[in-house]
């Protein structure tokens, strides 16, 4: 089965059409920001080896190109360790390259996929020209940093798994999971950074704790524009910022009043930046989770929408 994502990029938003075996199955538009790219990434993850086609439109397509070309994954870094320079690829036989590709990932990989990746690897090796020789000490440095990235990624996942295991014993863990868009990692991270939210007298105290309460300044007739203080826990602030994006991305299948509020503020705002109404949505999310945890209730969209 061949899945193709055709993307038409414009200044503020993009149109995507999804084709399976040359038949269009779905289409939608998304903004060229973190929210839109998160939705696109979620859809790409659901497809098996998706192909992406879009026209290079100068400055309009640079953000999308940077997002799609971001290197990641176990296989990528293992190939960097094995072949930090194109010269080393060209010295290998095709059978040796196919063997290296199979060993570069812990996932099962088909012979057809191995052949495609081998062709792509050889084509890129023939196109590139090395800046250093195969005996350069810089190659050892590249291998070292690639191995460190893999080690840290594994260590990070182990820590997250332990956090989730500990969080499962707490009643607020299941409550947080009931909010659309909040998964195990986000729920465990919020519990770790916020602690027991019952110790706060109101949700406004949580706003101050993470530094999204507003700062006022007035001198005579001069009234400065309001900004958040950023004096609180920066890690909790970052987690909640991303949590809002996850809630909005998940709202296509799982509605949430916070995503409704975000969409309404975005339509009303003349500002192209998503930050102001993301911060406003963080206030709503904090107020929601504080109420749910202190009253020991799971999230209910129908009830939340009626409030």
C-alpha positions in Angstrom: 0.0 0.0 0.0 1.4 3.4 -1.1 0.5 6.4 1.0 1.3 9.9 -0.3 0.8 13.2 1.5 0.6 16.0 -1.1 1.0 19.5 0.5 0.3 22.8 -1.0 2.2 25.4 1.0 1.1 29.0 1.3 2.1 31.9 3.6 0.0 31.3 6.7 -1.4 27.8 6.2 -1.1 24.7 4.0 -3.5 22.3 2.3 -2.7 18.6 2.6 -4.3 15.8 0.5 -3.8 12.1 1.6 -3.8 9.5 -1.2 -3.7 5.8 -0.7 -2.9 3.8 -3.8 -3.5 6.9 -5.9 -7.0 7.5 -4.5 -7.7 10.6 -2.3 -9.0 9.5 1.1 -8.8 12.7 3.1 -7.8 16.4 2.9 -7.6 19.3 5.4 -5.7 22.5 6.0 -3.4 23.3 8.9 -1.6 26.5 10.0 2.2 26.7 9.5 3.0 26.7 13.2 3.7 24.2 15.9 0.0 23.2 16.2 -0.3 22.5 12.5 3.0 20.6 12.3 2.0 18.5 15.3 -1.2 17.5 13.6 0.7 16.6 10.4 3.3 14.7 12.3 0.5 12.7 14.1 -1.0 11.8 10.7 2.4 10.8 9.3 3.0 8.5 12.2 -0.3 6.6 11.4 0.8 5.8 7.9 3.3 3.1 6.9 6.3 4.6 5.1 4.4 7.7 3.9 5.7 9.7 0.9 5.6 13.5 1.2 5.4 15.7 -1.9 5.3 19.5 -1.8 6.5 22.4 -4.0 9.4 24.5 -2.8 7.9 28.0 -2.4 10.9 29.9 -1.1 10.4 31.4 2.4 6.9 29.9 2.7 8.1 26.3 2.6 11.3 26.7 4.7 9.6 26.0 8.0 7.8 22.9 6.7 11.1 21.7 5.1 13.0 22.2 8.3 10.3 20.3 10.3 10.3 17.4 7.9 14.1 17.1 7.6 14.7 17.2 11.3 17.0 14.1 11.9 15.9 11.7 14.6 15.6 8.0 15.3 17.8 5.1 16.3 18.5 4.1 12.7 19.7 7.6 11.6 22.2 7.9 14.4 23.5 4.3 14.0 24.1 5.0 10.4 26.0 8.1 11.3 28.2 6.0 13.7 28.8 3.4 11.0 29.3 5.9 8.1 30.2 9.4 9.3 31.6 10.1 5.8 30.4 9.2 2.3 33.8 7.6 1.4 33.1 4.8 3.9 29.8 4.0 2.2 31.4 3.8 -1.3 34.0 1.3 0.0 31.3 -1.1 1.1 29.7 -3.7 -1.1 25.9 -3.7 -1.6 25.5 -6.8 0.6 27.6 -5.1 3.4 25.4 -2.0 3.2 22.2 -4.0 3.4 23.6 -5.9 6.4 24.5 -2.5 8.1 21.0 -1.1 7.4 19.3 -4.2 9.0 21.5 -3.9 12.1 20.9 -0.1 12.4 17.5 -0.5 13.9 15.9 -2.8 16.4 12.7 -2.9 14.3 11.9 -5.5 11.7 12.6 -4.2 8.2 11.6 -5.8 5.0 13.9 -6.7 2.1 12.1 -4.3 -0.1 12.6 -1.4 2.3 16.3 -2.4 2.8 16.8 -2.3 -1.0 15.2 1.2 -1.2 17.3 2.6 1.6 20.5 1.1 0.1 19.8 2.8 -3.2 19.1 6.1 -1.5 22.2 5.8 0.6 24.4 5.0 -2.4 22.9 7.9 -4.4 23.5 10.4 -1.6 27.1 9.1 -1.2 27.8 9.6 -4.9 26.4 13.1 -4.8 28.3 14.3 -1.7 32.0 15.3 -1.5 33.7 14.8 1.8 35.2 17.8 3.6 37.7 15.6 5.6 39.7 12.5 4.9 38.7 9.0 6.3 41.6 9.2 8.7 40.5 12.6 10.2 40.0 12.6 14.0 36.8 14.6 13.4 35.1 11.3 12.5 35.8 9.9 15.9 34.2 13.1 17.4 31.1 12.7 15.2 30.8 9.0 16.3 31.2 10.0 20.0 28.4 12.6 19.8 26.1 10.3 17.9 26.7 7.5 20.6 26.0 10.1 23.3 22.7 11.1 21.7 21.6 7.5 21.6 22.7 6.9 25.2 20.9 10.0 26.5 17.8 9.1 24.5 17.7 5.7 26.1 18.4 7.1 29.6 15.6 9.7 29.1 13.1 7.0 28.2 14.1 4.9 31.3 13.5 8.0 33.5 10.1 8.6 31.8 9.1 5.0 32.3 10.0 5.2 36.0 8.1 8.4 36.4 5.0 6.9 34.7 5.2 3.8 37.0 5.3 6.0 40.1 2.6 8.4 38.8 0.2 5.4 38.3 -0.2 5.1 42.0 -1.6 8.6 42.4 -5.3 9.4 41.8 -4.6 12.5 39.8 -2.8 10.5 37.2 -6.0 9.0 35.8 -7.7 12.3 36.1 -5.1 14.0 33.9 -5.3 11.2 31.4 -9.0 11.8 31.0 -8.3 15.3 29.5 -8.1 14.9 25.7 -4.6 15.3 24.3 -2.8 14.5 27.6 -1.0 11.2 27.5 1.2 9.3 30.0 4.4 11.3 29.5 2.7 14.6 29.9 0.6 13.5 32.9 3.6 12.1 34.7 5.7 15.2 33.9 3.0 17.6 35.2 2.7 15.6 38.4 6.5 15.7 38.8 6.8 19.5 38.3 3.5 20.7 39.9 3.5 18.2 42.8 0.2 18.0 44.7 -1.9 20.8 43.3 -4.3 20.5 46.3 -1.8 22.6 48.3 -2.7 25.6 46.3 -5.7 27.7 47.4 -6.7 28.5 43.9 -5.7 28.0 40.2 -4.3 31.6 40.2 -1.6 30.4 42.7 -0.6 27.8 40.1 -0.4 30.5 37.5 2.0 32.4 39.7 3.9 29.1 40.6 4.7 28.5 36.9 5.2 32.2 36.0 2.2 33.0 33.7 0.6 35.5 36.0 0.5 39.0 34.4 2.9 41.8 35.4 1.5 45.3 35.6 3.5 48.5 35.4 2.1 52.0 35.6 3.9 55.3 36.0 1.7 58.4 36.0 -0.4 58.3 32.8 1.9 55.7 31.3 0.5 52.1 31.3 2.8 49.5 30.1 1.6 46.5 28.1 1.0 43.4 30.2 3.4 40.5 30.1 3.7 37.3 32.0 6.2 37.4 34.8 8.1 34.2 34.0 9.3 34.0 37.6 8.0 30.5 38.3 8.9 27.0 37.3 10.1 27.1 33.7 9.8 23.4 33.2 6.1 23.2 34.2 5.5 26.2 32.0 7.0 24.5 29.0 5.1 21.3 29.7 1.8 23.1 29.9 2.6 25.1 26.8 3.1 21.9 24.8 0.1 20.3 26.5 -2.1 23.0 25.1 -0.8 22.2 21.6 -1.5 18.5 22.2 -5.0 19.2 23.3 -5.7 21.3 20.2 -4.2 18.6 17.9 -6.3 15.9 19.5 -9.5 17.9 19.3 -10.1 16.7 15.8 -11.1 13.3 17.2 -11.6 14.1 20.9 -13.3 17.5 21.5 -12.2 19.7 24.4 -13.5 23.1 25.6 -9.8 24.3 25.8 -9.3 23.6 22.1 -12.6 25.4 21.4 -11.4 28.4 23.4 -8.1 28.3 21.6 -9.8 28.3 18.2 -12.1 31.1 19.1 -9.3 33.4 20.4 -7.2 32.6 17.3 -10.1 33.6 14.9 -10.6 36.8 16.9 -7.0 37.8 17.2 -5.3 39.9 14.4 -1.9 38.7 15.7 -0.3 35.9 13.6 1.7 34.7 16.7 0.1 31.8 18.5 1.8 32.6 21.8 -0.8 35.0 23.3 -3.8 32.6 23.0 -1.7 29.6 23.9 -0.9 31.4 27.2 -4.6 32.2 27.6 -5.4 28.5 27.0 -2.9 27.5 29.6 -4.9 29.5 32.1 -8.0 27.5 31.1 -6.1 24.2 31.3 -4.8 25.0 34.8 -8.2 26.0 36.0 -9.6 22.8 34.5 -7.1 20.4 36.0 -7.2 22.1 39.4 -11.0 21.7 39.6 -10.9 18.1 38.4 -8.1 17.1 40.9 -9.5 18.9 43.9 -13.0 17.5 43.2 -11.7 14.0 42.2 -13.6 14.0 38.8 -12.6 12.9 35.3 -13.0 15.3 32.4 -16.4 15.5 30.8 -16.6 17.6 27.6 -20.4 18.0 27.7 -20.2 19.3 31.3 -17.2 21.6 30.7 -18.8 23.1 27.6 -21.9 24.0 29.5 -20.0 25.9 32.2 
